[in-house]
Amino acid sequence: MITLDTEWLGEPAGSGEMEKALEEAALAAGILESGEGPGGEFTGWVDLPERISGTCLGEMESLAAEIRSGADALVVTGIGGSYLGTRAVLEALGSDFPVYFAGRDLSPESLGELLDTLRDKRFYVNYISKSGGTLEPALAFRFLKKLLQEQVGDNWRSRVVATTDKSRGKLRNMAQREGLRSFPVPESVGGRYSVITAVGLFPLAVAGVDIRALVEGARAMRKICRQPDSPALRYGALRTLLKDRGRTIEVLAVYDPSLEALTGWWKQLFGESEGKDRQGLFPASVTFTTDLHSLGQWIQEGPEVLLETVLEIGSADRDLSVPAEENDDDGLGFLEGKSLDWINRMACRGTLDAHRDGGTPGIKLSIARKDAFSLGGLLYFFMYACGVSGYMQGVNPFDQPGVEAYKKNVFSLLREDGGK
Ligand code: PA5
């Protein structure tokens, strides 16, 4: 379901060193599974794929069917873990229903543009906030609710679905008071680990994604992750080992622009989970071959601080073969009839070789297909590996204390400054 290739590591880890790292990864996985490590109260996602019931999925599917048949669009309103997983899967798989995103920034231009687009549309809002009090989605919701009221008056309530904590928080209070339809976010699952809950599954069902296959994929990957020496443990072990050797930046490289949003989800997952107590690899991303013409130089010959992790998909959904060209002006006649997917793969191989030779170690992760099952597995794989890596580095992978500092400043400025 997922393979991890170490051919491009360059200077290999001494076998003793790798064995030790793997032992530590297995210990970390044990702590993750037991729920007794730091932040253990937020490890409810670990066995969730096995626990999600068909009834629960059915409820999401039936409300999704109502929206798909009766509306023109869904607006997912949330930030961070409340939308990144949905966007990652949607961009990778495509959607047969229009889904917009709001509440992920404070730009009046982007929100204004969205409101203009929605003005003559019949839309639903899925307001997603576990805490229920996050500034960006709360402000966006004010505007969306106002537009709904202008369109349908008091019926705005039937157009809003709240996804939030089961019993607490401002959004739960509003949902109860207004009688909104809602889905709970399990208390034991934090935002960036919540894609396989209603946070991701409900909007994905609206978009037409097979959410049962996604959960099945996560379930299958969970079995794999629990095996000794699993790819998740090896990935966690390798990246931690390399970090200890000074590789403090991990670049996730994809060769398909539809996976760019997945790299955004991955950056949040690892960044917020590991970057504390002066630990963590800084998560960056590149889309190749595009970025070979911008950041490739740095990766090849910049400071030796990078680890390059490539995510490869077994075969492209669509392929093209290079057409014949009478005059061969570009000198590429030798590629006539060749598959563009194969050329992309050769670019990947050649680039990994070059980067390794230039001193940047590479890890290649491959999944067979870009479908709901494989993506469910991949998301679970990264979450598990992240929990393992976090515990290996001695941090709590499930809190984000540093995010509070900026919020405090922003709120005090908003209250004290008076504004325009
Ligand atoms: O991973 C996290 O916990 C965060 O990124 C949250 O998802 C993000 O801050 C949004 O929080 P909330 O869902 O409470 O609005």
Boltz pocket constraint, residues with backbone or C-beta under 6 A from the ligand:
constraints:
  - pocket:
      binder: B
      contacts: [[A, 78], [A, 79], [A, 80], [A, 81], [A, 82], [A, 128], [A, 129], [A, 130], [A, 131], [A, 132], [A, 133], [A, 134], [A, 137], [A, 190], [A, 191], [A, 192], [A, 193], [A, 272], [A, 400]]
      max_distance: 6.0
